[in-house]
């Protein structure tokens, strides 16, 4: 128990010290498009339409065709 307490105290101090508010000029990096986890709804439909028109893959991962609209 005596050996665990210093480690727990050190970890708590590190956790408390590492939290700090984000400055206004730093927020632009947090709102970067590379930080997104998934596509937005508008991007999904646009990507779906582009894949369908291109013909490289069917819409939503369906069958692929020649691009002329033939099955």
ABEGO torsion letter per residue (X at the ends): XAAAAAAAAAAAAAAAAABBBBBAAAAAAAABAAABABBBAAAAAAAAAAAAAAGABBBGGBBBBAGAGBX
